[in-house]
Amino acid sequence: MKKKYLSIPYALWSLIFSIAPIIIIMVYSFCKRSPYGRIVYEFTLDNYRSFMEPIYLNVLWRSIILAAISTMICLLISYPMAMIIARSSLKRRNVLIMLFVVPLWTNFLLRTYAWMVLLRDQGIINQFLIGLGVIDKPLGFLYNAGAVVLGMVYNFLPFMVLPIYSVLVKIDDSLIEAAQDLGATSREVFMKVIFPLSIPGVVSGLIMVFMPAVSTFVISDLLGGGQTILLGNLIQNQFLFARNWQFGSAISMIMMVLILIGMAISNKYQDEEGGGLW
Amino acid sequence: MVKRIIKRLYAFLVYLFLYLPIFLLIIYSFNDSKYRGKWNGFTLRWYKALFSDQTVAQALYNTFAIAILAAIISTIIGTISAIAIHKMSPRWRSIFMNVTYLPVMNPDIVIGISLLALFVALKIRLGFITLLLAHITFNIPYVILAVLPKLRQLNPYLEEAALDLGATPMQAFFKVILPEIMPGVITGALLAFTLSLDDFMVSFFTTGSGVNTLSIKVYSMTKTGVTPKINALSTLLFIGVLGLLLLLQKREKTN
């Protein structure tokens, strides 16, 4: 039975709303800017060239570093956690995993805002420390790079735990038993059996944390308080305030390329069954 | 034994990290003090203030209207497309799958600004309609990805059998295929609904002045003087989500 016509609505929809917008951004990124900020359709590399200035390269570097640090912290926290959950009884396993999904369903702005409340000078952590007499004036937890990293780890932690868990739980117990029978120590079992088998999940987790972390503007906006400018903040700024869409488009293109490279590298480590989130 | 205690403690600390901020927001929503940090006694006045706030009610309405409409439309388009993709030749299928992965892989902020650029270029006024179009766009791929595995599990002769027995293609679809792939369709619809409900990035760039969703409202509240109203709002949302999850769990068990 011919069903080709069924693909027409989706083909049209994708062309208009997925592909065309990216082409528009790509074209804008090579366009000139009139003195009043209008888009002039003349080819130029100026937008990319101005990104090469030290201030912007610093932003790029900071975005990558902060996202990488957050991703690594997430991995360090998540791996043992995923192991603990995967080794629990079936009934408890579901509850423990559910507890990681529930925060994902609550608005992430609210969760980030909750940290603002906790970390501010009159916030509970400072009050607690002052009450204990450890410090006599509030420590400035908020509005620095550390707070941004904390916010990223907090928000994206489930994205690391879930894929690692989903591969760990599928590992055949007989493989582990076989290794033990053959005289492997628990350290060897982990290094030579469990960890290699869990790599697809780890790779999914790395992408799922790094990608939103490198492109966020909300976390840096709220917890970084405008002190920690990331690529996302730069893009938002160019589109909404500076009205320099050409430059904003160029930054977006650079970010897309960055992420595509990451994807390409990670694809090498993933098989078909790779540990997806769902 | 020691190992077990360490494991328990570790898990406890991770969950504490995850839930402490949420619980504190809930506690503060009942605090009779405008300044957080001090407990001044129990009150419900922030809830009263929340319910009398027209802009919050409007944002709540927009959020749900868009999430429901976007979920329905993207489920219909997504299911039809999944069937079409399933029947394609491998070459076309891989082209369509790449296009499908595009919005999934692209950072939200790029989806947001590129749609903004599109809507401005087409001179469509930013507002409810553009929000809806944007949400449908990022929802469709998730519906397709939820429905496709079910189609692969489907016995290919079922449809032929129905057609041989005299069913019209329409009847064969609604009476044979759809019931079989229904679990995937429902998963896709729920996924689309929750993605819409929680979205901030794409909504932020594709909405026009005056049309708020809850996320955008929360963002603007964190910018302009924060009132404990926002704590009350988060508490209600959290309890709502928890209720919904428990309901889903129960449904799964009875099935």
Chai-1 contact restraints between the chains, C-beta under 6 A:
chainA,res_idxA,chainB,res_idxB,connection_type,confidence,min_distance_angstrom,max_distance_angstrom,comment,restraint_id
A,K3,B,A84,contact,1.0,0.0,6.0,A-B,restraint_1
A,K3,B,K87,contact,1.0,0.0,6.0,A-B,restraint_2
A,L6,B,I80,contact,1.0,0.0,6.0,A-B,restraint_3
A,L6,B,I83,contact,1.0,0.0,6.0,A-B,restraint_4
A,L6,B,A84,contact,1.0,0.0,6.0,A-B,restraint_5
A,S7,B,A84,contact,1.0,0.0,6.0,A-B,restraint_6
A,P9,B,I77,contact,1.0,0.0,6.0,A-B,restraint_7
A,Y10,B,S81,contact,1.0,0.0,6.0,A-B,restraint_8
A,S14,B,V99,contact,1.0,0.0,6.0,A-B,restraint_9
A,F17,B,T137,contact,1.0,0.0,6.0,A-B,restraint_10
A,S18,B,L102,contact,1.0,0.0,6.0,A-B,restraint_11
A,S18,B,P103,contact,1.0,0.0,6.0,A-B,restraint_12
A,P21,B,S114,contact,1.0,0.0,6.0,A-B,restraint_13
A,P21,B,L115,contact,1.0,0.0,6.0,A-B,restraint_14
A,P21,B,L118,contact,1.0,0.0,6.0,A-B,restraint_15
A,I22,B,S114,contact,1.0,0.0,6.0,A-B,restraint_16
A,I24,B,A117,contact,1.0,0.0,6.0,A-B,restraint_17
A,I24,B,L118,contact,1.0,0.0,6.0,A-B,restraint_18
A,I24,B,A121,contact,1.0,0.0,6.0,A-B,restraint_19
A,I25,B,S114,contact,1.0,0.0,6.0,A-B,restraint_20
A,I25,B,A117,contact,1.0,0.0,6.0,A-B,restraint_21
A,M81,B,V14,contact,1.0,0.0,6.0,A-B,restraint_22
A,I84,B,K7,contact,1.0,0.0,6.0,A-B,restraint_23
A,I84,B,A11,contact,1.0,0.0,6.0,A-B,restraint_24
A,P103,B,L18,contact,1.0,0.0,6.0,A-B,restraint_25
A,W105,B,V241,contact,1.0,0.0,6.0,A-B,restraint_26
A,T106,B,F238,contact,1.0,0.0,6.0,A-B,restraint_27
A,T106,B,V241,contact,1.0,0.0,6.0,A-B,restraint_28
A,L109,B,F200,contact,1.0,0.0,6.0,A-B,restraint_29
A,L109,B,S215,contact,1.0,0.0,6.0,A-B,restraint_30
A,L109,B,V218,contact,1.0,0.0,6.0,A-B,restraint_31
A,L109,B,Y219,contact,1.0,0.0,6.0,A-B,restraint_32
A,L110,B,S234,contact,1.0,0.0,6.0,A-B,restraint_33
A,Y113,B,T222,contact,1.0,0.0,6.0,A-B,restraint_34
A,A114,B,P21,contact,1.0,0.0,6.0,A-B,restraint_35
A,A114,B,L25,contact,1.0,0.0,6.0,A-B,restraint_36
A,W115,B,P21,contact,1.0,0.0,6.0,A-B,restraint_37
A,V117,B,R36,contact,1.0,0.0,6.0,A-B,restraint_38
A,L118,B,P21,contact,1.0,0.0,6.0,A-B,restraint_39
A,Q122,B,G37,contact,1.0,0.0,6.0,A-B,restraint_40
A,Q127,B,G37,contact,1.0,0.0,6.0,A-B,restraint_41
A,S215,B,P107,contact,1.0,0.0,6.0,A-B,restraint_42
A,S215,B,I109,contact,1.0,0.0,6.0,A-B,restraint_43
A,G232,B,I109,contact,1.0,0.0,6.0,A-B,restraint_44
A,I235,B,I109,contact,1.0,0.0,6.0,A-B,restraint_45
A,F239,B,I113,contact,1.0,0.0,6.0,A-B,restraint_46
A,S252,B,V110,contact,1.0,0.0,6.0,A-B,restraint_47
A,M256,B,V110,contact,1.0,0.0,6.0,A-B,restraint_48
